[in-house]
């Protein structure tokens, strides 16, 4: 299956464990629900149309924010770029 096996085995059955690496990790999650996955499956709110925000919350990370952009918008948004720069500079968003 295109998504099925990867989704079930890689996300649903084996959720990510706690981040224990030396590098500080920050996560930016989108909350504007437009994207293809919403036609394939029900995503928990909030979501970016592809990934549910709850799926992005990894224990042990340094910081986490949700922003009103789509999944594709995460790489196009000037707000996301600025928040990423903030994290690189300060270690927090």
C-alpha positions in Angstrom: 0.0 0.0 0.0 1.1 3.5 -0.7 0.6 4.9 2.8 -1.0 2.0 4.7 2.0 -0.1 5.7 4.3 2.8 6.5 1.6 4.7 8.4 0.6 1.7 10.4 4.0 0.2 11.2 6.0 3.5 11.4 3.5 5.8 13.2 0.5 4.0 14.7 2.2 0.9 16.0 5.6 2.3 16.8 5.2 5.8 18.1 8.3 7.9 18.4 10.2 7.6 21.6 11.7 10.4 23.7 14.4 12.5 22.0 17.6 11.9 23.9 20.2 13.2 21.5 22.7 15.9 22.3 21.3 18.4 19.7 18.4 20.7 20.7 15.3 19.9 18.6 12.4 22.1 18.0 9.2 21.2 16.2 6.9 23.6 14.2 3.5 22.1 13.5 1.0 23.5 11.0 -2.7 23.9 11.9 -4.3 25.0 8.6 -6.1 21.8 7.5 -5.8 21.7 3.7 -4.1 18.7 2.1 -4.5 15.3 0.5 -4.5 13.2 3.6 -7.8 14.5 4.7 -9.4 12.7 1.8 -7.8 9.4 2.7 -8.2 9.4 6.5 -9.6 11.3 9.4 -6.9 13.5 11.0 -7.2 14.6 14.6 -7.5 18.4 15.0 -5.5 20.5 14.8 -3.8 19.4 11.7 -2.1 20.8 8.6 -4.0 18.7 6.1 -1.4 15.9 6.1 -0.1 15.5 9.7 -2.0 15.9 12.9 -0.3 18.2 15.4 -0.4 15.5 18.1 1.8 13.3 15.9 4.5 16.0 16.0 4.8 16.2 19.8 8.0 14.3 20.6 8.9 13.9 24.2 12.3 15.4 25.1 12.4 18.2 22.5 13.5 21.7 23.5 10.5 23.6 22.2 7.3 23.2 20.2 4.9 25.7 18.4 1.8 25.5 16.3 1.4 27.9 13.4 -1.6 28.6 11.1 -0.1 27.2 7.9 -0.7 24.1 5.7 1.8 21.2 5.5 3.3 22.7 2.2 3.1 26.2 3.8 5.7 25.1 6.4 8.4 25.4 3.9 7.1 28.6 2.2 6.0 30.7 5.2 8.1 33.7 6.2 6.7 33.3 9.8 8.1 29.7 9.9 11.4 30.9 8.6 11.6 33.6 11.3 10.6 31.2 14.0 13.2 28.7 12.8 15.9 31.4 12.9 14.8 32.2 16.4 15.3 28.6 17.4 18.7 28.3 15.8 19.8 31.5 17.5 18.1 31.1 20.9 17.4 27.4 21.3 13.6 28.2 21.6 10.9 29.7 19.4 
